Amino acid sequence: METPEHLLIFTRWDNVYMRIELGKSLKRKFPDSKLQFATVNYWAHLQVENAGEHSLYLLDRMQRCDPNAIPPNRKEALDKAIYEETGATLNMMTLGERARPRNGKKVEEMRDRHLVVLDEIVQSKTLMVHETCDSMVYWLASSLGQGG
């Protein structure tokens, strides 16, 4: 296995303690890798921070980002690379988001906010840990790691 440069662990409220221990274990195995946790649950974010680890509260970051930060040609290239790797498009992933807004413009903005933030944190040589594809966050992050 190639040594990852980044360890990115997504966590939820119901698995935060197990994920913290997993992160510590992976950090021992890959001491030169940067460990970061990410979550959409504020309580889980606080538990990670209280454990002395770096946590990114995704909802806050998505609200503060500029949804137009990725130029259209880069977004198109990411969409194409993700499609070639996974067979899914950004729009298809957006439809898979259970918490998507009803308004079409708001859906596009939500998609773009996800893309901006995840494109920032998912880098090459990132080992990601998450458990499901029931959320756009996980599906898109996995796809960016593979094809983006």
N, C-alpha and C positions, 0 to 999 in steps of 0.2 A: 504494500500500500504506500502510495506517495504521501509524504508528510504534508498535512494541511497547514496553510498559513493562518487560517481563521477557523475558529470553532463557533458556530452560530446555533444556539439552542433555543427553540421556540418552547414556551411553557404556558400552561394555563393554571388556574387556581387549584385544580384537582391533582396536578402532578408536580407542583413547583418544588417540593422538597426532594423528590426523587430526581428531578432534572438538575437541581443544584449539585447533588452528589454525583450524578453522571458527568456534569461539567467538570467538577474537581478531578474525577477519575480520568477523563480525557485530557485534561491539562497536565496531569502527571505523565500520561503516555506521550503527549506532544508538548513538552515544556516551552518550546519556542513559538507555539501557536498563540494567537490572540483569542481569548475567550470572551464571548458576548452572548447575553441572553436577550430575547425579544418576546414581548407579550402584548396582548390587547386587554389584559386584565390588570387593573391598577393594584389590587391586593397582591397578586403574584409579583408584580414589579417591585413592590415594597419588600416582599420577602427575599427576593434576590439581592436587592440593595442591602438589606439588613444582614445578609450572609456575607457581605463584603465583596460581592461580585458586581460587574457592570451589567446594567439592565437598560434596555431601550423600551420605553413605553410607546408602542406603535401608534396608538390612537392620538396621543399628543403630537407626535412627530408628523403624522399624516395631516393633522389640522393646521400645523404651522408651515408645511411645505407649500411651495408654489406648484400647483398641478400642471403648469405649463413649462416646468423646468427642463423637461426632456424635449429637444427639438423634434418636429414631426419625422424627419428622416431617420433619427435614432430610434424613435418609437416604432416606425415601420420596420426597421432592421431587426429590432428585438422581437416584434410580432412574427416576422418571417423565420427567424432562427428558432424561436420557441415552437412554431408550427412544424418546422422540419424535424425537430427533435421529439416532440410529443404528440403531434397531430391536433393540437388545440390552439386556438387563437386567443388573443387578449379578450375579445368580446365574448367568446365562449366561456372563458374563465370567469368573466364578470357575471354571466348568467348563472354560474355555479355558486355565486356568493349568496348565502342565505340571508344576509343583513343588507342587501342592496336597496337603495331608495327606489321609489316608484317612478319618479320623474326622470325622463331620458337624459337631460342635461346633467342632473345630479348623479346619475349612474356613470356617465362618462367622466365626470370630475372625480368620483370615488375611484374608478379604475385608474385614472391618471395619478391620483395621490398614492395609491398602492404601488404603482409602477415606479414613481419617483423615489419613494422611501426604500423599497426593496432593491432597486437598482443601485442605490447608495451602499446598502449594507451587505448584499450578496456579491462577493468578489470572486475572482478566480482562486482556485485552491481553497474553497470554503467547504468544510464538512458541516452539514446541517443535520439537525435532529428535530423531527416533528412527527406527529402520529397520524394525521389524517389529511384528507383532501376535501374536507367539508367546508373549507373556507378559502376564499381567494388568496388570502395571505400565504397559506401553505402551498397551494397549487402553483401560484406565480413564483414564489421563492424557489421552489424545486425546479421549475422550468428555467428560470434565470440562471440557476446553477448549472444546468445542463447545456442550454443552447444560447444563452445570452452572453 
